[in-house]
């Protein structure tokens, strides 16, 4: 775009604020409104090109042709590895930038090839039935915040002038199903739960991560539509947290305000309400009614100007109106897309995400020189199980069967049988599966869930709850086949796919070795084989609780945290948050607090020695939990407040330290106000929660 002396907005040397103001001053009201919907029209007379704000990169650039497909978000959360998450997000943003600039060279300004991405999903996975829980980082606010901040920073980059991409943490706020009700549902939540559970990750992504965009949720929260909530958008997001970016609605959410929430009577009224309360961009078309809203004096043009100003500030910060040679990110070549380095990173993340839930008799790792292996199950050779949802298309991929086939010795016979489907009662494949199991030295069972059975409302036809799962056991006849395979007597290692907790108590009691592999991405099959054959010692941890049954879970539509997640659930689950086994053993000792007593506004350092006392090199996920022993208000039973993933060679020791800040010791009153009160706090550091059989050390901190 050639610079013109009379057009300040085209001068890349001037401050962005001046350039934005100059551009908006030249627009008509109709042109301004045309920029407030996700498919923004071009303004040829001003040299403003059309732009589609809707782009996805939940675990890789999505819906835009070829891209590296990393493990689904819930799987990446299971790595408990903030540093690796940052590297993954950087790779994703490299590919997004490269695809954007290559698309422009091809005169393609279409959907999903932009620079404003509607990721990450940092909602709290509070109920195992929620179909979109797979998109989140699990049930814990601290872990969600750490992974979310790393992802946001990796997407947006650290250039002093330009944003690499715009990250959009979603769905703000208090959103996690039920999916079929989301367009009219009111998530009623107390102020304590709001501030203690549902908002911390958003606050961290805004204040620490610097997220330049936020997406509002479909639902209402305490009566206010989230995409038009003065409480959420103005009072908390902007005034309290200092957010300077723009807010985008979820897709169609503005129309929901009048059509389903019944808070207004017309599209014009809904549009005016949302914009006045701080939602600048409409995914949808309802904001086209803003022209009518101005005529009806429901909104002033100056308010629309403020919204458009915020939107164009983002586009200028992305360098969209500057010469490409000025923008460092424009130089990223298209060859980075699904390159060998990114595929290796996808494999690394998949390796780190795999959770070893059981390894009775040390069945795993397997020997590569086995005479025969039978790989059985509906997930064994499924591309869909690698991809999850919101995905791109990898240039190459490896299913679990292909991973085992490639990793086994050339002298090993490897058989494959589907056995059964993910759903339905067809047992026609049982006989073949049993025959192979009887002949094999070991059976690798690949079962679990498919993205066809859990996901977003309107997109998962095979789910039993409009995208959600009303039952959380293994679907179809999978459990029946697994138990029959176990009865054969051939050693059985079970690899589970899925994006949600699975209830399988009978299988857990009988099957000797169990891995949770999630939706592991394009290199998932190779990563699974790496763990099965001992190339990698597993160290993933569950980012959510696996309950024994839904009897342990409160009603789905109840947004109170009472009885939910490891923080408030008193009953013993099937597998606990933070749990995961290894091929080696770790010992914890020498817990030391920098101070045994602190004031309410003081920090304290917590240090511990971790030793690999086994015979295998491996990673350990060191976890710090806090318990408020003498709280005067309801508090979590315990809460995660520190994570460090480290690698230790056999026999190696390392000193690991954390800093606990006052806000990490805070309780919340009935109005949601945080406070640190005097009393005793339990401190635990180990490879999982207290009482897990992974070791760990405890101490006491006193606040005076």
C-alpha positions in Angstrom: 0.0 0.0 0.0 1.7 3.2 -1.2 2.1 5.9 1.4 0.2 9.1 0.8 1.2 12.3 2.5 -2.3 13.4 3.3 -3.3 10.1 4.9 -1.8 9.9 8.4 -3.1 6.3 8.8 -0.8 5.1 6.1 2.4 6.4 7.7 4.1 3.6 9.6 6.3 6.0 11.5 3.4 7.7 13.4 1.9 6.4 16.6 -0.9 3.8 16.2 -3.4 6.0 18.1 -3.0 8.8 15.6 -3.2 6.5 12.6 -6.4 4.8 13.9 -8.0 8.1 14.7 -7.2 9.5 11.2 -8.7 6.4 9.5 -11.9 6.4 11.5 -12.4 10.1 10.9 -12.7 9.4 7.2 -15.3 6.6 7.5 -19.0 7.0 7.2 -21.3 5.4 9.8 -22.2 2.6 7.4 -18.5 1.9 6.8 -17.8 1.8 10.6 -20.6 -0.7 11.2 -19.4 -2.8 8.3 -16.1 -3.4 10.3 -17.9 -4.7 13.4 -18.9 -8.1 12.1 -16.4 -10.9 11.7 -16.6 -10.9 7.9 -15.6 -7.2 7.7 -16.1 -5.7 4.2 -13.4 -3.8 2.4 -13.5 0.0 2.0 -11.8 0.4 -1.4 -11.9 4.2 -1.4 -9.7 4.2 1.8 -7.6 1.2 0.8 -9.0 -0.9 3.7 -9.1 -4.5 2.5 -11.8 -7.0 3.5 -10.9 -9.1 6.6 -12.3 -12.1 8.3 -11.7 -12.0 12.0 -12.7 -15.7 12.5 -9.6 -18.0 12.7 -8.9 -21.0 14.9 -5.8 -22.5 16.4 -6.8 -24.5 19.4 -4.0 -27.1 18.9 -2.6 -26.0 15.6 -3.9 -23.8 12.8 -7.4 -25.1 12.2 -9.6 -25.3 9.1 -7.1 -23.8 6.8 -5.6 -26.7 4.9 -2.3 -28.3 5.9 -0.9 -27.5 9.4 0.9 -29.3 12.2 -1.7 -30.9 14.4 -0.6 -31.0 18.0 -2.4 -33.0 20.8 -5.8 -31.7 21.7 -5.7 -28.9 24.4 -6.6 -31.3 27.3 -3.7 -33.5 26.3 -1.3 -30.6 26.2 -2.5 -29.7 29.7 -1.6 -33.2 30.8 2.0 -32.4 30.1 2.0 -30.0 33.0 4.8 -28.3 31.0 4.5 -24.6 30.7 7.7 -24.2 28.7 6.8 -26.8 26.1 3.4 -25.2 25.7 5.1 -21.9 24.9 7.2 -23.7 22.2 4.0 -25.2 20.7 2.2 -21.9 20.6 5.3 -20.3 19.0 5.3 -23.0 16.3 1.5 -22.5 15.7 2.0 -18.7 15.4 4.8 -19.3 12.9 2.5 -21.4 10.8 -0.3 -18.9 11.1 1.8 -16.0 10.0 3.3 -18.0 7.1 -0.2 -19.1 5.9 -1.6 -15.5 6.1 1.1 -13.9 4.0 1.1 -16.8 1.5 -2.7 -16.5 1.2 -2.3 -12.7 0.5 0.2 -13.5 -2.3 -2.6 -15.7 -3.7 -5.2 -13.0 -3.3 -6.9 -15.1 -0.7 -8.4 -13.1 2.1 -10.8 -15.8 3.1 -12.1 -17.5 6.2 -9.5 -19.0 8.6 -6.4 -17.4 6.9 -6.3 -14.3 9.1 -4.2 -13.2 12.2 -6.9 -13.0 14.9 -7.3 -16.4 16.5 -10.1 -17.5 18.8 -8.0 -19.6 21.1 -7.3 -20.7 23.8 -10.3 -22.1 25.6 -9.7 -21.5 29.2 -13.1 -22.4 30.7 -12.9 -24.6 33.7 -13.7 -28.3 33.0 -16.0 -28.6 36.0 -18.2 -31.5 34.9 -17.1 -34.6 33.0 -20.1 -34.6 30.8 -19.2 -31.4 29.0 -18.4 -32.2 25.3 -16.1 -29.2 24.9 -14.0 -29.9 27.9 -11.5 -31.5 25.6 -10.7 -27.9 24.3 -9.7 -26.8 27.8 -6.7 -27.2 30.1 -8.7 -29.1 32.7 -10.4 -28.5 36.0 -7.8 -26.5 37.9 -7.7 -22.6 37.8 -3.9 -22.5 38.5 -2.9 -25.0 35.8 -5.4 -23.5 33.3 -3.9 -20.0 34.0 -0.3 -21.2 33.5 -1.0 -23.1 30.3 -3.2 -20.3 29.1 -0.6 -17.5 29.7 2.1 -19.6 27.9 -0.2 -20.2 24.9 -1.2 -16.5 24.7 2.4 -15.3 24.9 3.5 -17.8 22.3 0.8 -16.7 19.9 1.2 -13.0 20.3 5.0 -12.9 20.3 7.4 -10.5 22.0 8.1 -7.9 19.4 8.1 -4.4 20.9 6.0 -2.9 18.0 4.0 -5.6 16.3 1.7 -8.4 17.5 2.5 -11.7 15.9 -1.1 -12.8 16.2 -4.0 -11.8 18.4 -4.9 -14.5 21.0 -8.5 -14.7 22.2 -9.1 -16.5 25.5 -12.6 -17.8 25.6 -15.5 -18.2 26.6 -15.8 -15.3 29.1 -17.2 -16.3 31.5 -18.7 -19.2 33.6 -19.3 -21.4 30.6 -19.0 -25.2 30.5 -22.3 -26.6 29.4 -24.8 -28.1 29.0 -24.2 -27.6 25.3 -27.8 -27.8 24.0 -28.9 -25.1 26.5 -26.0 -22.6 26.0 -28.0 -20.2 23.9 -30.6 -19.5 26.6 -28.9 -20.8 29.8 -28.3 -18.6 32.8 -25.2 -19.8 34.7 -26.0 -18.8 38.3 -22.9 -18.7 40.3 -21.9 -17.2 43.7 -19.3 -14.5 44.0 -16.9 -16.8 45.8 -16.9 -19.4 43.1 -16.8 -16.7 40.4 -13.6 -15.2 41.8 -12.0 -18.3 43.1 -12.7 -20.7 40.2 -14.1 -19.2 37.0 -12.2 -15.9 36.6 -8.6 -16.4 37.6 -7.4 -17.9 34.3 -9.0 -15.0 32.4 -7.4 -12.5 34.7 -4.0 -14.1 34.3 -4.3 -14.2 30.5 -5.2 -10.5 30.4 -2.8 -9.1 33.0 0.2 -11.5 32.6 -0.3 -12.8 29.1 -1.3 -9.5 27.6 -4.2 -11.1 25.6 -5.4 -8.5 23.1 -8.9 -10.0 22.7 -11.5 -11.9 24.7 -14.5 -13.9 23.5 -17.7 -13.7 25.4 -19.8 -16.8 26.1 -23.2 -17.7 24.7 -24.9 -18.0 28.1 -26.0 -15.5 30.7 -24.1 -15.2 33.9 -26.2 -14.2 36.9 -28.8 -12.8 34.6 -26.6 -10.8 32.2 -25.8 -12.0 28.7 -22.1 -12.6 28.8 -21.6 -10.7 25.5 -23.5 -7.7 26.8 -22.6 -7.9 30.5 -21.6 -4.6 32.1 -20.4 -6.6 35.1 -18.0 -8.9 33.2 -17.0 -6.6 30.3 -16.8 -3.1 31.8 -16.5 -3.5 35.6 -14.2 -6.5 35.8 -12.4 -6.8 32.4 -11.7 -3.2 31.7 -11.8 -1.3 34.9 -10.5 -3.9 37.3 -8.1 -5.8 35.1 -7.1 -2.9 32.8 -7.9 -4.8 29.5 -7.1 -2.6 26.5 -8.0 -4.8 23.6 -11.4 -5.8 22.0 -14.1 -8.2 22.9 -15.7 -10.5 20.3 -19.0 -12.4 20.7 -19.3 -16.1 20.3 -20.8 -16.9 17.0 -24.5 -15.9 16.9 -24.4 -14.9 20.6 -25.7 -11.3 20.0 -28.8 -12.7 18.2 -29.3 -15.0 21.3 -29.9 -11.9 23.4 -33.3 -11.2 21.9 -34.1 -14.6 20.3 -33.4 -16.9 23.3 -32.4 -14.9 26.4 -35.3 -12.6 25.8 -33.4 -9.6 27.3 -34.3 -7.3 24.4 -37.0 -7.2 21.7 -35.0 -6.7 18.5 -31.7 -7.1 16.8 -31.1 -3.3 17.0 -31.6 -3.4 20.8 -29.4 -6.4 21.2 -26.6 -4.8 19.1 -26.8 -1.5 21.0 -26.8 -3.2 24.4 -23.7 -5.3 23.5 -21.7 -2.5 22.1 -22.5 -0.1 24.9 -21.5 -2.7 27.4 -18.1 -3.5 25.8 -18.4 -6.1 23.0 -16.8 -4.5 19.9 -17.0 -7.3 17.4 -19.9 -9.6 16.4 -19.3 -13.0 15.1 -22.5 -13.0 13.1 -24.5 -10.3 11.4 -26.6 -8.8 14.1 -24.4 -5.7 14.4 -25.6 -4.7 10.9 -28.7 -3.5 12.9 -26.5 -0.8 14.5 -27.6 1.6 11.8 -31.2 1.1 12.9 -30.1 1.4 16.5 -28.6 4.8 15.8 -31.7 6.0 14.0 -33.8 4.8 17.0 -31.4 6.6 19.4 -30.5 3.3 21.2 -26.8 4.1 20.8 -24.7 7.1 19.8 -22.2 7.1 16.9 -19.4 8.1 19.4 -19.9 4.7 21.1 -19.6 3.0 17.8 -16.4 5.0 17.1 -14.9 3.7 20.4 -15.6 0.1 19.3 -14.1 0.6 15.8 -11.1 2.3 17.3 -10.3 -0.7 19.4 -10.7 -3.1 16.4 -8.4 -1.1 14.1 -5.9 -0.7 16.9 -5.5 -4.5 16.7 -5.2 -4.5 12.9 -2.5 -1.8 13.0 -0.6 -3.6 15.8 -0.6 -6.7 13.5 1.1 -4.6 10.8 -1.8 -5.0 8.3 -1.4 -1.4 7.1 2.4 -1.4 7.0 4.9 -2.5 4.3 5.7 -6.2 4.8 9.4 -5.4 5.0 8.7 -3.5 8.2 7.0 -6.4 9.9 9.4 -9.0 11.1 6.7 -11.7 11.2 5.9 -11.3 7.6 9.3 -12.8 6.7 8.4 -16.3 8.1 8.5 -18.6 5.0 5.6 -20.9 4.1 8.0 -23.9 4.4 7.6 -23.8 8.2 4.1 -25.2 7.8 4.1 -28.8 9.2 7.8 -28.9 8.8 10.0 -31.6 10.3 10.9 -29.5 13.3 7.2 -28.9 14.1 6.3 -32.6 13.6 9.1 -33.4 16.1 7.6 -30.9 18.5 4.1 -32.5 18.1 5.7 -35.8 18.9 7.4 -34.4 22.0 4.2 -32.9 23.2 2.3 -36.1 22.6 4.9 -38.0 24.5 4.7 -35.7 27.5 0.8 -35.8 27.4 0.5 -39.5 27.9 -0.5 -40.5 31.4 0.4 -44.0 32.8 -2.6 -44.9 35.0 -1.6 -48.4 35.9 1.4 -50.7 35.4 0.8 -53.9 37.4 3.7 -56.2 37.4 5.7 -53.7 35.3 4.1 -55.0 32.1 5.3 -51.9 30.4 7.6 -51.1 28.8 7.4 -53.8 26.2 10.3 -55.5 24.5 10.6 -54.6 20.8 11.7 -58.2 20.1 8.3 -59.8 20.9 7.4 -62.6 18.5 3.9 -61.2 17.9 1.7 -58.2 18.9 -2.0 -57.7 18.4 -3.3 -54.1 18.2 -7.0 -54.2 18.7 -9.7 -51.6 19.0 -11.7 -48.8 17.3 -9.0 -46.2 18.1 -6.1 -48.3 16.8 -6.1 -47.1 13.2 -8.3 -43.9 13.4 -7.3 -40.6 12.0 -10.2 -38.8 13.7 -8.9 -40.0 17.1 -5.6 -38.2 16.4 -7.3 -34.9 15.5 -9.9 -34.2 18.1 -11.8 -31.0 17.1 -10.9 -27.6 15.7 -8.1 -29.2 13.7 -6.0 -28.7 10.5 -4.8 -31.4 8.2 -1.3 -32.9 8.7 0.8 -33.7 5.7 1.6 -37.1 7.4 0.4 -38.8 10.5 0.7 -42.0 12.5 -2.1 -43.9 14.2 -1.4 -46.1 17.2 -1.3 -49.2 15.0 1.2 -47.5 12.6 3.3 -46.3 15.5 3.5 -49.9 16.9 4.2 -51.3 13.5 7.1 -48.9 13.0 8.5 -49.3 16.5 8.5 -53.1 16.7 11.4 -55.2 15.6 11.5 -56.2 11.9 11.2 -59.8 13.1 8.0 -59.2 15.0 4.6 -60.1 13.7 2.1 -57.2 14.2 -1.6 -57.8 13.7 -4.5 -55.4 13.6 -8.3 -55.8 14.3 -10.9 -53.1 14.9 -12.9 -55.5 17.1 -15.8 -53.2 17.5 -16.9 -49.6 16.8 -17.0 -46.7 19.3 -20.8 -47.0 19.5 -23.5 -49.5 18.7 -23.9 -53.1 19.7 -22.2 -54.8 16.7 -20.0 -57.7 18.0 -19.2 -59.0 14.6 -15.5 -58.3 15.0 -15.1 -60.0 18.4 -14.2 -63.4 17.0 -11.2 -62.0 15.0 -10.1 -59.9 17.9 -10.1 -62.9 20.2 -8.4 -65.1 17.7 -5.5 -62.6 17.4 -5.3 -62.1 21.1 -4.9 -65.8 21.7 -2.0 -66.0 19.2 -0.2 -62.9 20.3 2.5 -62.5 22.9 0.9 -59.2 24.0 -2.3 -57.3 23.2 -2.4 -53.5 22.8 -6.0 -52.4 23.1 -6.8 -49.0 21.6 -10.3 -48.0 22.9 -12.0 -44.9 24.4 -13.8 -42.0 22.8 -13.9 -40.4 19.4 -14.6 -36.8 18.6 -17.8 -38.0 17.0 -19.1 -38.7 20.5 -18.1 -35.6 22.4 -17.8 -32.0 21.2 -19.8 -28.9 20.4 -23.5 -28.5 20.2 -24.7 -29.0 16.7 -21.6 -30.7 15.5 -21.6 -34.1 17.2 -24.4 -36.1 15.8 -23.4 -39.3 17.6 -23.2 -37.9 21.1 -26.0 -38.7 23.5 -26.3 -35.1 24.9 -26.2 -32.6 22.1 -22.4 -32.7 22.1 -22.2 -33.6 25.8 -22.0 -37.1 27.2 -24.8 -38.2 29.4 -22.9 -41.4 30.2 -19.2 -41.3 30.8 -18.4 -45.0 30.7 -17.0 -46.6 27.5 -19.5 -46.4 24.8 -21.0 -49.2 22.8 -19.6 -52.7 23.4 -16.0 -51.6 24.1 -16.0 -52.5 27.7 -17.4 -56.0 26.9 -14.6 -56.6 24.4 -11.9 -55.3 26.7 -13.0 -57.6 29.5 -13.1 -60.6 27.1 -9.6 -59.8 25.8 -8.4 -59.7 29.4 -9.9 -63.1 30.1 -7.8 -64.6 27.3 -4.7 -64.4 29.5 -2.5 -62.7 27.0 -0.9 -59.6 28.7 -3.0 -56.6 27.8 -1.9 -53.0 27.7 -4.9 -50.6 27.3 -4.4 -47.3 25.5 -7.4 -44.9 25.9 -8.3 -42.1 23.7 -10.7 -39.2 24.5 -10.9 -35.7 25.7 -12.8 -36.2 28.9 -12.8 -38.4 32.0 -13.8 -42.0 31.5 -15.5 -44.1 34.2 -14.2 -47.7 34.0 -13.8 -49.1 37.5 -14.1 -52.8 36.5 -11.5 -52.4 33.7 -9.2 -50.4 36.0 -9.3 -53.3 38.5 -8.6 -56.1 36.0 -6.4 -54.7 33.2 -2.7 -54.7 34.2 -1.5 -51.7 32.2 -3.5 -48.6 31.2 -2.4 -45.4 29.4 -4.5 -42.3 28.7 -3.4 -40.8 25.4 -6.2 -38.2 24.8 -6.5 -37.0 21.1 -2.8 -37.0 20.6 -2.3 -35.2 17.3 -0.5 -36.1 14.1 2.4 -37.9 15.8 0.2 -39.5 18.4 0.8 -43.1 17.2 4.5 -42.7 17.3 4.4 -41.1 20.7 2.3 -43.9 22.0 4.8 -46.4 20.7 7.6 -44.5 22.2 6.0 -44.9 25.6 4.9 -48.5 25.1 8.4 -49.6 24.2 10.2 -47.5 26.7 11.9 -45.0 24.4 10.2 -42.5 26.7 9.3 -42.9 30.4 5.7 -41.5 30.8 5.2 -38.5 33.0 1.9 -37.0 32.0 -0.5 -36.1 34.8 -4.3 -36.0 34.8 -5.5 -32.4 34.4 -8.9 -33.5 35.7 -10.5 -36.0 38.0 -11.6 -39.4 36.7 -14.7 -40.2 38.8 -16.0 -43.7 39.4 -19.5 -42.8 38.1 -21.8 -39.9 37.7 -23.1 -40.6 41.1 -20.0 -38.7 42.4 -20.9 -35.6 40.4 -23.5 -32.9 41.2 -26.2 -32.0 38.6 -24.8 -30.8 35.3 -26.5 -27.4 35.3 -25.5 -26.5 38.9 -22.5 -24.1 38.6 -21.7 -24.2 42.3 -18.3 -25.8 42.9 -19.5 -27.7 45.9 -18.6 -31.4 45.4 -16.8 -30.7 42.1 -13.3 -31.4 41.0 -10.4 -32.4 43.3 -10.6 -29.1 45.1 -14.0 -29.7 46.5 -14.8 -33.4 46.1 -14.5 -35.3 49.4 -15.2 -38.8 47.9 -12.4 -41.0 46.5 -12.5 -41.0 42.7 -11.2 -43.6 40.3 -8.1 -41.5 39.5 -7.2 -38.1 40.9 -6.2 -34.8 39.4 -2.4 -34.7 39.1 -2.0 -38.5 39.1 0.4 -40.3 36.8 2.9 -43.1 37.1 6.4 -43.5 35.6 8.8 -46.3 34.6 11.2 -45.0 37.3 10.8 -43.9 40.9 11.3 -40.5 42.6 12.0 -39.5 46.2 11.2 -36.2 47.8 13.1 -34.9 50.8 14.5 -31.8 52.6 11.4 -29.6 52.3 12.3 -26.1 53.4 10.3 -22.9 53.7 12.3 -19.6 53.7 10.1 -18.5 56.6 7.9 -20.6 58.9 5.8 -17.5 59.8 4.9 -14.7 57.4 2.6 -11.7 57.4 -0.5 -11.6 55.2 1.4 -9.5 52.6 4.6 -11.6 52.5 5.9 -14.1 50.0 7.5 -17.4 51.0 9.9 -19.7 49.1 9.3 -23.4 49.2 12.2 -25.7 48.2 12.5 -29.5 48.0 15.0 -32.0 46.8 13.8 -34.5 44.1 15.8 -37.6 43.4 15.4 -40.2 40.7 16.0 -43.4 42.7 15.0 -45.8 40.0 17.0 -47.2 37.1 15.5 -45.3 34.2 16.0 -41.7 33.1 12.7 -39.8 33.1 10.7 -36.7 33.8 8.9 -35.9 37.0 6.1 -33.4 37.5 6.7 -31.7 40.8 3.5 -30.3 42.2 2.9 -27.9 45.1 -0.4 -28.0 47.0 -1.7 -25.6 49.6 -4.4 -26.3 52.2 -6.0 -23.6 54.4 -6.3 -25.6 57.7 -8.0 -22.9 59.8 -10.2 -21.0 57.3 -13.2 -19.1 58.6 -15.0 -19.4 55.2 -15.5 -22.2 52.8 -12.2 -23.0 50.9 -10.9 -25.8 48.7 -9.7 -29.0 50.4 -6.4 -28.2 48.7 -5.3 -26.3 45.6 -2.4 -26.5 43.2 -0.1 -23.5 43.4 3.1 -24.6 41.8 4.2 -26.9 39.0 7.6 -27.8 37.6 8.4 -30.5 35.1 12.0 -31.6 35.4 14.1 -34.3 33.8 16.4 -36.5 36.0 18.8 -39.2 34.9 18.8 -42.3 37.0 20.5 -41.5 40.3 20.3 -37.7 39.7 19.0 -35.2 42.3 17.7 -31.7 41.8 16.7 -28.9 44.1 13.3 -27.4 43.1 11.9 -24.2 44.5 8.6 -22.3 44.2 7.6 -18.8 45.4 4.2 -18.6 47.1 2.7 -15.1 46.8 0.0 -13.8 49.2 -2.8 -14.1 46.6 -2.0 -17.8 46.4 -3.0 -18.2 50.1 -6.1 -16.1 49.8 -9.6 -17.2 50.8 -12.7 -15.4 49.4 -15.6 -13.9 51.3 -19.2 -14.2 50.3 -18.8 -11.1 48.0 -15.9 -12.6 46.2 -13.3 -10.4 47.9 -9.9 -12.1 48.5 -8.2 -11.9 51.9 -5.4 -13.7 53.6 -6.3 -14.5 57.2 -4.1 -15.6 60.0 -3.7 -19.3 60.7 -2.1 -22.5 59.6 -1.6 -23.6 56.0 -0.5 -27.1 55.0 2.2 -27.2 52.3 2.7 -30.4 50.3 5.2 -31.0 47.4 5.2 -34.3 45.5 4.6 -36.1 42.2 0.8 -35.9 42.8 -1.7 -34.9 45.4 -1.1 -35.9 49.1 -2.0 -39.5 49.8 -1.0 -40.6 46.3 1.6 -43.4 46.3 4.1 -41.2 44.5 5.9 -39.9 47.6 6.1 -36.3 48.7 6.8 -34.1 51.7 4.6 -32.0 53.9 5.2 -28.8 55.9 3.4 -26.1 57.8 3.2 -22.4 57.1 1.8 -20.0 59.6 0.3 -16.6 58.7 0.4 -14.1 61.6 
